[in-house]
Amino acid sequence: MKPRIKLAETRTESGGILALYEQDGAFSINYSGQELMHSKASASEKLLGKIGGESLPSEQASRLLIGGLGLGFTLASALEACGPEVVIEVYELAPEVIEWNRQFLQDLNGKAIDDPRVQLHVADATAAIRKAEPETYDCLLLDIDNGPIAMVQKGNTNLYSKSGVRVIKSALKPGGSAIFWSAGPDEKFAARLKQAGFQVTAIPAKVHEGAKRAAYLLYKATKAD
């Protein structure tokens, strides 16, 4: 097996080290030595984008927000599932991650950020959602940090709080959905979504396509029409 090569690294606002690695054609992003994502274990990110794209109203203008670019799998999958009238806003807090997609990941999903339907923002998705006008988005895809239990950016926990859930509901159009990636079951978070008036579905997600069992969950929270 070929050795693992560190291609780039950066220090985050919280002080941790975010690093991009390549090994035998596969890529991973680590935070302070812990793997956040890997190109060979991307089934859940692809499913997130697919479900989000398919949830949009057909043959009419729609708006989708993706929180976190990562290795680009959610964006690429959403673009594949969406029509030509969609606008996809991608919020990535670390500008270096965007540069990594352009410089190192062109043959993975890097070309997706140049799709004319994509608006790329170097900014905090949580802050963007809080500032959004009511009923702005048809769908929010939130693969931020480690799900409801934040790992990289402590401020991300606010997005999953009671007040954060209310903000998300306000930003969605009637009938719109927010889909949250979670590393595992979180009944308290699901309860907060239901208390806010969302219809909640927990969707099992595999680590990789060939896995026999699902390890992650996608929580789909749909706002009433």
N, C-alpha and C positions, 0 to 999 in steps of 0.2 A: 504494500500500500504506500502511496506517495505521502510525503510529510505534509502536515497542515501549515499553511503559509498565512501570516498576518498581512493583509493587503493595506489596511488603514486603521486608524483609531482616532478618537476624539474624546475630550472630557466633557461630560454633560454639566448642566447648570447645578445639578445636585452633587457634583463632585466625582461621580463614578466614571469609569472608562468604558466607552462604547467602541467595539472593535469589529471589523469585518475580516472574516477568514475564508480561505479557499483550500479545498482538499480534493484532488482528483476530479475536478470539474463541479464539485458541490460547494455551495456557499452557506455561511452562517454568520449571524450577528450575535455577539456576546455582550453582556453588561457585567462589568466587574468580575469576569471569569465565569459567569453563568450564562448558558446558552438561552437566548430569547427566541430565535427562529432559525430554521434550517431548510434549505431548498429541497432536501429529500423528505421532509416531513411537513408538507405544505397543504395537505388535503383540507384541513379546517379553514385555512385562509381562502382557498379556492371556493369552498362551499359558501363561505360568508359572502363573497362577491357575487356568486351565482344567485343565491337567494335574494340578495339585495337588488340585483338587476332585474330579476324576474318579478319582483314585487311592484315595480314601477308601472304606472298607467301606460297602456300600449298606445302607440301612434299619437302621442301628444307630448308637448314640452314638459319635462320633469327635471327635478333637481335632487341630486344625491350628494351627500357628504361622506367622505372616508376619513376617519381619524387614524393617522399613522400610515406611512408608505411602506416601511420595512423593505422586504425583498420584492415587493410589487405584485405579489400573487393575487391579493384581493382586488386591486385596481384592474389588472389584466382580465380577471374572471368577470368582474362587473361590466367592463367594456364589451366583452364577448356576449353578455346576456342583454345588454341595453340596445335601444334603437338609436337612430341618428339625432333625435331631438333632445337627448339628455345632456345636462351639464353636470359634470362630476367635479366637485371641489375636493381636493386632497390637501389635508393639513398635516404637515410634518414639522415637528418641533426642531429637529436637528438638521441644519442645512447640509451637513456632511453626508447624511443618509441619501439625500437627493443627488449629491455629487457622486456618491458611490454607485448609484443606479446608472448614472450617465457614463461614468468612467469604467466601471468593472462589470456591470450587470446588463449590458446591452443585449447579450445573447440569452439572458434569462427573461426578465420582464422590463428591462430598462427603456425600451422603445415606447412603452405604454404611456409614459409621462408626456410624450410629444403628440399624443392623439389630440386632434382639435377639440374634442369634447371635454378635455381635461383642463381644469384651472388649478394650478399648483401654488400653494401658499406655504411659506416658511413661517409658521405660527402655531399657536396652541389651539388644538381643536376644541378643547373645553371652553376656552375663552371665546372662540368664534361662535359656538352654540349659544353661550350666554348673551352675546351681543346681537344675535340674529333677531330679525323682526318675527312676530308671531306668524305661524303657518308658512314658513319659508320653504321647508324641505319635504319631499315625498318620502325620503328614506335617509337614515343615518346608519352608517356601518362603523362600529366602534370597536376596533381591535387595539385598544390603548393599554399599554403596560401589560399587566398580567390578568386583565379582567377586573372584576370588582375589588380584588385585593391588589392594590398598586405596588409595583416593585421598583420601578426606575424613578418615577416622579411622584413624590408624596401628594402633591396637589391634585393628582388625577383621581384620588379617592373621592373628591368632591363631586365628580361627575356621577358617581353611583349612590350618592346620598339622597335623602328625601328631597332636598331642595334641588339637587342636580336632576333627578328624575322629573320633577315639575318643569324645570327649564327645558328639558328634552321634549316633553309633551307639548309645551308651548311652541317650540320651533317646528314641530311637525304639522303638516296639513291634515285635515280630517281624512281618516283612512290610511294615513301614512304609518310607517313602521320604523322603529329603531331596533337594530340587531346587534347584540353585544357578544363578543367572544369571551369565553370564560374557561379558565384552566380546569374547572371542575364544577360540580353542583354547588349552588349558593342559594339555598332556600330563603334566606333573609332578604337577599337582593330581589328574588322573584316575588316575594311578598310585598316589597316596597313598590315594585312595578304594578302589581295588582291593586294595591291601595290607592295608587295614583289614577286608577281607572283604565289601565291598559289591559287588553286581552293578551295573555302571555303564553307562549309556546316554547318549550325546551327541546331543542333539536340536537340529537347526538352528532358528534363530528369526530371522524377518525384522524389519527396523526398522519398516516400516509395511506395511499389508495388501497394497498394490499392488506391493511390491518384487518384482523378478524373482529375486533371490538372497537367501539368508540371510546376515546379517552377524554375528550373535551365536550363542552356544550356551547351551543349558540342560543342565547335567549332572544326570541323575537317578540317585541312588545308593539302591539298594533293599537293605534288611537281610533276611537269610534268615529264613524262617518258623521 
